[in-house]
Every structure is written in C-alpha cells, then in structure tokens.
Amino acid sequence: MSANQRIKQVRQALNLSQAKFAKAISISNGYLAGLELGNRKVNDRLIRLISITFNVSSHWLKTGNGDMFEE
C-alpha cells in the first residue's frame, strides 16, 4: 500500500469527506483527490500536516508499519 492509499485510509477512518479533510489541512479538494488517486506525490510537508492535525503516526504514513494513530 502506498502513502497515497494510506492518506485515503486515514480520511475514511476519520469518516471525513474529501472536502472536510482537505480544508482541515489547508489544501484543495482537487489536490487531495489527485493524492488519493496516486496522481500526486506525497511530500514531507503533507505528512507533517496530517500527522499534527489528525494525530496520525508519520512513520505509519510513510511506511505502513506500526499503528495508524499516535497514543
């Protein structure tokens, strides 16, 4: 599973629409859709934003290892 797919998995686990998830991390809906489809690359800034905003493990986002959410 790619980091792009893990971002979608986080959004679905939080039961958020693409619009609400994108707004929370200050990106456009179109950018998020592109990420989830694998048309855009996941960068460190994006991982940091998702980690801080939703208490998601940055290690999990990058590698898929460990737990999705921080303790």
MOPAC internal coordinates of N, CA, C and O (Angstrom, degrees):
PM7 1SCF
backbone

  N    0.0000 0     0.00 0     0.00 0    0    0    0
  C    1.4611 1     0.00 0     0.00 0    1    0    0
  C    1.5347 1   108.78 1     0.00 0    2    1    0
  O    1.2310 1   120.51 1   -44.77 1    3    2    1
  N    1.3036 1   116.63 1   135.23 1    3    2    1
  C    1.4678 1   121.53 1  -178.94 1    5    3    2
  C    1.5293 1   111.28 1   -86.36 1    6    5    3
  O    1.2310 1   121.07 1   -13.42 1    7    6    5
  N    1.3293 1   115.56 1   166.58 1    7    6    5
  C    1.4677 1   120.70 1   176.12 1    9    7    6
  C    1.5325 1   109.77 1   -60.08 1   10    9    7
  O    1.2310 1   120.47 1   145.47 1   11   10    9
  N    1.3292 1   116.71 1   -34.53 1   11   10    9
  C    1.4679 1   120.73 1   178.39 1   13   11   10
  C    1.5335 1   110.27 1   -60.52 1   14   13   11
  O    1.2310 1   120.87 1   135.26 1   15   14   13
  N    1.3185 1   115.94 1   -44.74 1   15   14   13
  C    1.4661 1   120.51 1  -179.90 1   17   15   14
  C    1.5286 1   110.99 1   -68.35 1   18   17   15
  O    1.2310 1   120.67 1   145.68 1   19   18   17
  N    1.3454 1   116.33 1   -34.32 1   19   18   17
  C    1.4678 1   119.21 1   178.47 1   21   19   18
  C    1.5216 1   111.26 1   -67.88 1   22   21   19
  O    1.2310 1   119.87 1   146.29 1   23   22   21
  N    1.3336 1   117.85 1   -33.71 1   23   22   21
  C    1.4648 1   120.45 1   176.58 1   25   23   22
  C    1.5297 1   109.44 1   -62.96 1   26   25   23
  O    1.2310 1   120.54 1   135.96 1   27   26   25
  N    1.3058 1   116.58 1   -44.04 1   27   26   25
  C    1.4684 1   120.21 1   177.28 1   29   27   26
  C    1.5268 1   110.52 1   -62.03 1   30   29   27
  O    1.2310 1   120.61 1   139.90 1   31   30   29
  N    1.3245 1   116.43 1   -40.10 1   31   30   29
  C    1.4580 1   121.32 1   179.37 1   33   31   30
  C    1.5326 1   111.05 1   -62.44 1   34   33   31
  O    1.2310 1   120.00 1   139.60 1   35   34   33
  N    1.3250 1   117.60 1   -40.40 1   35   34   33
  C    1.4716 1   122.12 1   177.14 1   37   35   34
  C    1.5215 1   109.26 1   -61.90 1   38   37   35
  O    1.2310 1   120.65 1   131.42 1   39   38   37
  N    1.3268 1   116.35 1   -48.58 1   39   38   37
  C    1.4665 1   120.59 1  -178.81 1   41   39   38
  C    1.5185 1   110.62 1   -58.26 1   42   41   39
  O    1.2310 1   120.42 1   135.93 1   43   42   41
  N    1.3240 1   116.81 1   -44.07 1   43   42   41
  C    1.4670 1   120.47 1  -179.25 1   45   43   42
  C    1.5288 1   111.31 1   -68.90 1   46   45   43
  O    1.2310 1   120.03 1   143.04 1   47   46   45
  N    1.3334 1   117.54 1   -36.96 1   47   46   45
  C    1.4684 1   121.46 1   178.54 1   49   47   46
  C    1.5344 1   110.75 1   -63.83 1   50   49   47
  O    1.2310 1   121.05 1   147.33 1   51   50   49
  N    1.3398 1   115.59 1   -32.67 1   51   50   49
  C    1.4675 1   120.86 1   178.97 1   53   51   50
  C    1.5279 1   111.89 1   -85.66 1   54   53   51
  O    1.2310 1   120.99 1   176.35 1   55   54   53
  N    1.3287 1   115.71 1    -3.65 1   55   54   53
  C    1.4638 1   121.97 1   179.80 1   57   55   54
  C    1.5339 1   111.83 1    57.56 1   58   57   55
  O    1.2310 1   121.20 1  -135.38 1   59   58   57
  N    1.3403 1   115.31 1    44.62 1   59   58   57
  C    1.4573 1   121.17 1   179.54 1   61   59   58
  C    1.5210 1   110.40 1  -111.45 1   62   61   59
  O    1.2310 1   121.17 1   -34.92 1   63   62   61
  N    1.3212 1   115.37 1   145.08 1   63   62   61
  C    1.4673 1   119.97 1   173.56 1   65   63   62
  C    1.5273 1   107.86 1   -72.60 1   66   65   63
  O    1.2310 1   120.94 1   -16.33 1   67   66   65
  N    1.3287 1   115.81 1   163.67 1   67   66   65
  C    1.4618 1   119.06 1   175.89 1   69   67   66
  C    1.5222 1   110.35 1   -58.33 1   70   69   67
  O    1.2310 1   120.35 1   140.19 1   71   70   69
  N    1.3297 1   116.94 1   -39.81 1   71   70   69
  C    1.4635 1   121.11 1  -178.27 1   73   71   70
  C    1.5237 1   111.65 1   -62.24 1   74   73   71
  O    1.2310 1   120.16 1   133.42 1   75   74   73
  N    1.3252 1   117.29 1   -46.58 1   75   74   73
  C    1.4757 1   120.61 1  -178.54 1   77   75   74
  C    1.5240 1   111.47 1   -68.83 1   78   77   75
  O    1.2310 1   120.15 1   139.94 1   79   78   77
  N    1.3260 1   117.32 1   -40.06 1   79   78   77
  C    1.4534 1   121.34 1   178.86 1   81   79   78
  C    1.5334 1   109.95 1   -64.01 1   82   81   79
  O    1.2310 1   120.85 1   132.80 1   83   82   81
  N    1.3316 1   115.98 1   -47.20 1   83   82   81
  C    1.4668 1   121.01 1  -179.59 1   85   83   82
  C    1.5247 1   111.18 1   -61.41 1   86   85   83
  O    1.2310 1   120.53 1   136.70 1   87   86   85
  N    1.3257 1   116.58 1   -43.30 1   87   86   85
  C    1.4675 1   120.65 1  -179.53 1   89   87   86
  C    1.5245 1   110.87 1   -62.77 1   90   89   87
  O    1.2310 1   120.35 1   140.22 1   91   90   89
  N    1.3271 1   116.93 1   -39.78 1   91   90   89
  C    1.4679 1   121.35 1  -178.47 1   93   91   90
  C    1.5260 1   112.30 1   -62.44 1   94   93   91
  O    1.2310 1   120.19 1   148.77 1   95   94   93
  N    1.3369 1   117.23 1   -31.23 1   95   94   93
  C    1.4686 1   119.70 1   179.99 1   97   95   94
  C    1.5337 1   111.84 1  -108.74 1   98   97   95
  O    1.2310 1   120.70 1  -165.74 1   99   98   97
  N    1.3212 1   116.27 1    14.26 1   99   98   97
  C    1.4688 1   123.29 1   173.23 1  101   99   98
  C    1.5291 1   114.28 1    59.04 1  102  101   99
  O    1.2310 1   121.01 1  -134.43 1  103  102  101
  N    1.3359 1   115.67 1    45.57 1  103  102  101
  C    1.4644 1   120.33 1   170.79 1  105  103  102
  C    1.5293 1   107.53 1  -125.83 1  106  105  103
  O    1.2310 1   120.55 1   -14.11 1  107  106  105
  N    1.3174 1   116.56 1   165.89 1  107  106  105
  C    1.4655 1   119.43 1  -179.00 1  109  107  106
  C    1.5313 1   110.74 1   -80.31 1  110  109  107
  O    1.2310 1   121.44 1   -22.88 1  111  110  109
  N    1.3218 1   114.85 1   157.12 1  111  110  109
  C    1.4689 1   120.48 1   176.37 1  113  111  110
  C    1.5257 1   110.47 1   -58.13 1  114  113  111
  O    1.2310 1   120.81 1   138.17 1  115  114  113
  N    1.3225 1   116.06 1   -41.83 1  115  114  113
  C    1.4581 1   121.26 1  -178.86 1  117  115  114
  C    1.5208 1   112.02 1   -63.35 1  118  117  115
  O    1.2310 1   120.67 1   141.05 1  119  118  117
  N    1.3233 1   116.32 1   -38.95 1  119  118  117
  C    1.4653 1   120.31 1   178.25 1  121  119  118
  C    1.5256 1   109.94 1   -64.68 1  122  121  119
  O    1.2310 1   120.70 1   135.69 1  123  122  121
  N    1.3429 1   116.27 1   -44.31 1  123  122  121
  C    1.4610 1   120.17 1   178.87 1  125  123  122
  C    1.5289 1   110.86 1   -63.33 1  126  125  123
  O    1.2310 1   120.34 1   137.22 1  127  126  125
  N    1.3193 1   116.95 1   -42.78 1  127  126  125
  C    1.4701 1   120.23 1   178.38 1  129  127  126
  C    1.5234 1   110.01 1   -59.65 1  130  129  127
  O    1.2310 1   120.36 1   137.15 1  131  130  129
  N    1.3302 1   116.93 1   -42.85 1  131  130  129
  C    1.4603 1   121.46 1   177.51 1  133  131  130
  C    1.5192 1   112.38 1   -61.85 1  134  133  131
  O    1.2310 1   120.90 1   141.36 1  135  134  133
  N    1.3272 1   115.89 1   -38.64 1  135  134  133
  C    1.4728 1   120.47 1   176.78 1  137  135  134
  C    1.5214 1   110.56 1   -62.91 1  138  137  135
  O    1.2310 1   121.00 1   130.27 1  139  138  137
  N    1.3264 1   115.69 1   -49.73 1  139  138  137
  C    1.4601 1   120.45 1  -176.66 1  141  139  138
  C    1.5252 1   111.99 1   -64.18 1  142  141  139
  O    1.2310 1   120.25 1   149.26 1  143  142  141
  N    1.3127 1   117.13 1   -30.74 1  143  142  141
  C    1.4675 1   121.11 1   178.68 1  145  143  142
  C    1.5272 1   112.46 1   -83.14 1  146  145  143
  O    1.2310 1   120.82 1   171.28 1  147  146  145
  N    1.3383 1   116.04 1    -8.72 1  147  146  145
  C    1.4605 1   120.18 1  -179.71 1  149  147  146
  C    1.5124 1   113.48 1    85.62 1  150  149  147
  O    1.2310 1   120.09 1  -168.13 1  151  150  149
  N    1.3297 1   117.44 1    11.87 1  151  150  149
  C    1.4642 1   121.24 1  -179.58 1  153  151  150
  C    1.5210 1   112.69 1   -85.49 1  154  153  151
  O    1.2310 1   120.35 1   169.15 1  155  154  153
  N    1.3332 1   116.95 1   -10.85 1  155  154  153
  C    1.4640 1   121.88 1   178.94 1  157  155  154
  C    1.5244 1   108.87 1  -128.00 1  158  157  155
  O    1.2310 1   121.20 1   -29.57 1  159  158  157
  N    1.3231 1   115.30 1   150.43 1  159  158  157
  C    1.4594 1   120.26 1  -179.61 1  161  159  158
  C    1.5229 1   110.73 1   -85.43 1  162  161  159
  O    1.2310 1   121.37 1   -35.35 1  163  162  161
  N    1.3199 1   114.98 1   144.65 1  163  162  161
  C    1.4616 1   121.34 1   175.85 1  165  163  162
  C    1.5266 1   107.31 1   -86.68 1  166  165  163
  O    1.2310 1   120.60 1   -55.63 1  167  166  165
  N    1.3360 1   116.46 1   124.37 1  167  166  165
  C    1.4681 1   119.47 1   179.76 1  169  167  166
  C    1.5376 1   110.46 1  -109.76 1  170  169  167
  O    1.2310 1   121.16 1    -8.92 1  171  170  169
  N    1.3195 1   115.38 1   171.08 1  171  170  169
  C    1.4697 1   120.54 1  -177.08 1  173  171  170
  C    1.5249 1   112.51 1   -62.59 1  174  173  171
  O    1.2310 1   120.20 1   143.86 1  175  174  173
  N    1.3247 1   117.22 1   -36.14 1  175  174  173
  C    1.4701 1   120.58 1   179.22 1  177  175  174
  C    1.5274 1   110.30 1   -61.09 1  178  177  175
  O    1.2310 1   120.53 1   136.09 1  179  178  177
  N    1.3073 1   116.58 1   -43.91 1  179  178  177
  C    1.4593 1   122.03 1   179.97 1  181  179  178
  C    1.5297 1   110.82 1   -64.53 1  182  181  179
  O    1.2310 1   120.71 1   136.74 1  183  182  181
  N    1.3096 1   116.24 1   -43.26 1  183  182  181
  C    1.4709 1   120.53 1   178.30 1  185  183  182
  C    1.5269 1   109.82 1   -61.38 1  186  185  183
  O    1.2310 1   120.57 1   136.83 1  187  186  185
  N    1.3351 1   116.52 1   -43.17 1  187  186  185
  C    1.4674 1   120.67 1   179.06 1  189  187  186
  C    1.5263 1   110.96 1   -62.15 1  190  189  187
  O    1.2310 1   120.15 1   135.38 1  191  190  189
  N    1.3395 1   117.31 1   -44.62 1  191  190  189
  C    1.4669 1   121.48 1   179.13 1  193  191  190
  C    1.5292 1   111.90 1   -59.59 1  194  193  191
  O    1.2310 1   120.48 1   133.22 1  195  194  193
  N    1.3159 1   116.69 1   -46.78 1  195  194  193
  C    1.4677 1   121.05 1  -179.41 1  197  195  194
  C    1.5260 1   110.25 1   -65.48 1  198  197  195
  O    1.2310 1   120.64 1   138.07 1  199  198  197
  N    1.3340 1   116.39 1   -41.93 1  199  198  197
  C    1.4628 1   120.87 1  -179.56 1  201  199  198
  C    1.5202 1   111.63 1   -61.00 1  202  201  199
  O    1.2310 1   120.77 1   132.60 1  203  202  201
  N    1.3244 1   116.12 1   -47.40 1  203  202  201
  C    1.4630 1   120.92 1  -177.27 1  205  203  202
  C    1.5246 1   111.12 1   -70.74 1  206  205  203
  O    1.2310 1   120.03 1   135.33 1  207  206  205
  N    1.3119 1   117.54 1   -44.67 1  207  206  205
  C    1.4618 1   121.92 1  -175.29 1  209  207  206
  C    1.5202 1   112.97 1   -68.71 1  210  209  207
  O    1.2310 1   120.56 1   138.92 1  211  210  209
  N    1.3284 1   116.54 1   -41.08 1  211  210  209
  C    1.4709 1   120.03 1  -172.61 1  213  211  210
  C    1.5389 1   113.93 1  -114.04 1  214  213  211
  O    1.2310 1   120.63 1  -171.55 1  215  214  213
  N    1.3512 1   116.41 1     8.45 1  215  214  213
  C    1.4739 1   121.30 1   178.86 1  217  215  214
  C    1.5361 1   111.53 1    58.76 1  218  217  215
  O    1.2310 1   121.32 1  -138.75 1  219  218  217
  N    1.3300 1   115.08 1    41.25 1  219  218  217
  C    1.4543 1   122.01 1  -179.82 1  221  219  218
  C    1.5349 1   108.39 1   -97.42 1  222  221  219
  O    1.2310 1   120.25 1   -35.99 1  223  222  221
  N    1.3086 1   117.12 1   144.01 1  223  222  221
  C    1.4609 1   122.00 1   178.27 1  225  223  222
  C    1.5315 1   110.17 1   -69.35 1  226  225  223
  O    1.2310 1   120.83 1   -58.53 1  227  226  225
  N    1.3205 1   116.02 1   121.47 1  227  226  225
  C    1.4669 1   119.18 1   178.58 1  229  227  226
  C    1.5341 1   110.05 1   -66.52 1  230  229  227
  O    1.2310 1   120.33 1   146.36 1  231  230  229
  N    1.3225 1   116.97 1   -33.64 1  231  230  229
  C    1.4662 1   121.05 1   177.33 1  233  231  230
  C    1.5338 1   109.85 1   -62.28 1  234  233  231
  O    1.2310 1   120.52 1   136.20 1  235  234  233
  N    1.3306 1   116.60 1   -43.80 1  235  234  233
  C    1.4609 1   120.20 1   178.24 1  237  235  234
  C    1.5303 1   111.04 1   -63.43 1  238  237  235
  O    1.2310 1   120.50 1   136.89 1  239  238  237
  N    1.3302 1   116.64 1   -43.11 1  239  238  237
  C    1.4719 1   119.82 1   179.48 1  241  239  238
  C    1.5282 1   111.18 1   -59.86 1  242  241  239
  O    1.2310 1   120.50 1   139.25 1  243  242  241
  N    1.3185 1   116.64 1   -40.75 1  243  242  241
  C    1.4686 1   120.50 1  -177.62 1  245  243  242
  C    1.5369 1   112.21 1   -75.19 1  246  245  243
  O    1.2310 1   120.66 1   138.42 1  247  246  245
  N    1.3398 1   116.35 1   -41.58 1  247  246  245
  C    1.4708 1   119.08 1  -168.72 1  249  247  246
  C    1.5338 1   114.68 1  -115.50 1  250  249  247
  O    1.2310 1   120.40 1   155.92 1  251  250  249
  N    1.3221 1   116.84 1   -24.08 1  251  250  249
  C    1.4633 1   120.08 1  -175.01 1  253  251  250
  C    1.5162 1   112.82 1    86.58 1  254  253  251
  O    1.2310 1   120.42 1  -179.86 1  255  254  253
  N    1.3296 1   116.80 1     0.14 1  255  254  253
  C    1.4700 1   121.62 1  -179.66 1  257  255  254
  C    1.5248 1   110.55 1   -94.15 1  258  257  255
  O    1.2310 1   120.98 1   -37.89 1  259  258  257
  N    1.3284 1   115.72 1   142.11 1  259  258  257
  C    1.4525 1   120.83 1   178.51 1  261  259  258
  C    1.5151 1   111.44 1    91.64 1  262  261  259
  O    1.2310 1   121.06 1    18.73 1  263  262  261
  N    1.3302 1   115.57 1  -161.27 1  263  262  261
  C    1.4661 1   121.56 1  -178.18 1  265  263  262
  C    1.5176 1   111.11 1   -93.22 1  266  265  263
  O    1.2310 1   120.71 1   -30.88 1  267  266  265
  N    1.3321 1   116.25 1   149.12 1  267  266  265
  C    1.4610 1   121.56 1   179.61 1  269  267  266
  C    1.5281 1   111.18 1   -62.41 1  270  269  267
  O    1.2310 1   121.05 1   132.83 1  271  270  269
  N    1.3282 1   115.60 1   -47.17 1  271  270  269
  C    1.4606 1   119.93 1  -175.05 1  273  271  270
  C    1.5252 1   110.94 1  -105.52 1  274  273  271
  O    1.2310 1   121.23 1   -33.17 1  275  274  273
  N    1.3350 1   115.25 1   146.83 1  275  274  273
  C    1.4655 1   121.13 1   175.89 1  277  275  274
  C    1.5132 1   108.73 1   -72.93 1  278  277  275
  O    1.2310 1   121.06 1   -23.69 1  279  278  277
  N    1.3277 1   115.57 1   156.31 1  279  278  277
  C    1.4791 1   120.50 1   178.32 1  281  279  278
  C    1.5087 1   109.79 1   -70.19 1  282  281  279
  O    1.2310 1   120.10 1   180.00 1  283  282  281

